[in-house]
Amino acid sequence: MSKKLAALLLLAACACASARLDVIQVGPWFPGRDWREVEVFTSRAQTTRPWGGIGIIHSPRVSAVSGEGALERLKRQARKQAAAMGADALILTVDSAASGPRMGVYEEPELYLSGLAIKYVNAVSTPTAK
């Protein structure tokens, strides 16, 4: 009986482990910063300063029905990952995962995070008008 209980506890602990985010470097990374300093936006239109992308972040799929806590943990994890890259801000969106047409089979809706870690540009030069 104790072996079954130990196996059940091990499986429960593995289920609570944090999901791994996929990170793609698309620009130079900078010295890391505190994750609380990284601004979070939900669209590019919210940014007010010139910037460049330094990393793309994607999460695994989570349940749309029971995954609200998991989604919040993934958002925090993405913000920490952006901070480790040296990002000034993170443009983070939640999207629904497309499910294929399967008649007669119920599939629970799933969500995933997609983020762009950005670094603000300090000096911007524009071409002169001729």
C-alpha positions as CSV (number, residue, x, y, z in Angstrom):
1,M,0.0,0.0,0.0
2,S,2.8,2.5,0.8
3,K,4.4,2.0,-2.6
4,K,1.1,2.9,-4.3
5,L,0.8,6.0,-2.1
6,A,4.4,7.0,-2.8
7,A,3.9,6.6,-6.6
8,L,0.7,8.7,-6.4
9,L,2.5,11.5,-4.5
10,L,5.4,11.4,-7.0
11,L,2.9,11.8,-9.9
12,A,1.2,14.7,-8.1
13,A,4.5,16.4,-7.6
14,C,5.4,16.0,-11.3
15,A,2.0,17.5,-12.3
16,C,2.7,20.6,-10.2
17,A,6.2,21.2,-11.8
18,S,6.4,24.3,-13.9
19,A,6.1,24.0,-17.6
20,R,9.1,24.8,-19.7
21,L,8.8,27.8,-22.0
22,D,10.3,27.7,-25.5
23,V,12.6,30.7,-26.1
24,I,14.0,31.8,-29.4
25,Q,16.8,34.4,-29.5
26,V,16.1,37.0,-32.3
27,G,18.4,39.8,-31.2
28,P,21.3,40.4,-28.8
29,W,20.7,39.7,-25.2
30,F,21.7,42.1,-22.4
31,P,22.6,41.8,-18.7
32,G,19.7,40.4,-16.7
33,R,17.5,42.5,-14.5
34,D,14.9,42.1,-11.8
35,W,11.7,40.6,-13.4
36,R,9.5,43.2,-11.6
37,E,11.2,45.9,-13.8
38,V,9.9,44.3,-17.0
39,E,6.8,46.1,-18.3
40,V,4.1,43.8,-19.7
41,F,1.9,44.9,-22.6
42,T,-0.8,43.0,-24.4
43,S,-0.3,44.5,-27.8
44,R,2.4,46.4,-29.8
45,A,0.1,49.4,-29.9
46,Q,0.6,49.9,-26.2
47,T,4.3,50.6,-26.5
48,T,5.2,54.3,-26.6
49,R,9.0,54.2,-27.3
50,P,11.1,52.7,-30.2
51,W,12.1,49.2,-29.5
52,G,13.7,46.0,-31.0
53,G,12.8,42.4,-30.4
54,I,15.4,40.3,-28.6
55,G,13.5,37.1,-27.9
56,I,10.3,35.1,-28.7
57,I,8.7,33.1,-25.9
58,H,6.0,30.4,-26.3
59,S,4.4,28.3,-23.7
60,P,3.0,24.8,-23.8
61,R,-0.8,24.4,-24.1
62,V,-2.9,24.6,-20.9
63,S,-6.5,23.8,-20.3
64,A,-8.8,26.8,-20.9
65,V,-11.3,25.4,-18.4
66,S,-9.1,24.6,-15.4
67,G,-5.8,26.2,-16.3
68,E,-6.2,29.8,-15.0
69,G,-3.7,29.3,-12.2
70,A,-1.3,27.6,-14.6
71,L,-1.7,30.4,-17.1
72,E,-0.8,33.0,-14.5
73,R,2.3,31.0,-13.5
74,L,3.3,30.9,-17.1
75,K,2.9,34.7,-17.5
76,R,5.1,35.2,-14.5
77,Q,7.6,32.7,-15.8
78,A,7.7,34.4,-19.2
79,R,8.3,37.8,-17.5
80,K,11.2,36.3,-15.5
81,Q,12.6,34.8,-18.7
82,A,12.4,38.2,-20.5
83,A,14.2,39.7,-17.5
84,A,17.0,37.2,-17.8
85,M,17.5,38.3,-21.4
86,G,17.7,41.9,-20.3
87,A,14.4,42.9,-21.8
88,D,12.8,46.2,-20.9
89,A,9.3,45.0,-21.7
90,L,7.3,42.0,-22.8
91,I,4.4,41.9,-25.3
92,L,2.4,39.0,-24.1
93,T,-0.7,37.5,-25.6
94,V,-2.9,34.6,-24.8
95,D,-4.2,32.6,-27.8
96,S,-6.4,29.6,-28.2
97,A,-5.0,26.5,-29.7
98,A,-6.8,25.3,-32.8
99,S,-8.3,21.8,-32.5
100,G,-8.9,19.7,-35.5
101,P,-12.4,18.7,-36.6
102,R,-13.2,15.4,-34.9
103,M,-16.8,14.6,-34.9
104,G,-18.1,12.9,-31.8
105,V,-15.0,13.6,-29.8
106,Y,-15.0,16.2,-27.1
107,E,-11.7,18.1,-26.8
108,E,-11.2,20.5,-24.0
109,P,-10.3,24.0,-25.2
110,E,-6.6,24.9,-24.7
111,L,-4.7,28.2,-24.5
112,Y,-1.1,29.1,-24.9
113,L,1.1,32.2,-24.3
114,S,3.0,33.9,-27.0
115,G,5.4,36.7,-26.1
116,L,8.0,39.1,-27.6
117,A,10.7,40.3,-25.3
118,I,11.8,43.8,-26.3
119,K,14.6,46.3,-25.6
120,Y,14.0,50.0,-25.9
121,V,16.2,51.9,-28.4
122,N,18.0,54.8,-26.7
123,A,19.0,56.7,-29.8
124,V,17.1,56.6,-33.1
125,S,18.3,58.3,-36.2
126,T,15.9,59.0,-39.0
127,P,16.9,59.7,-42.6
128,T,16.7,63.3,-43.6
129,A,14.0,64.3,-46.1
130,K,15.2,65.4,-49.5
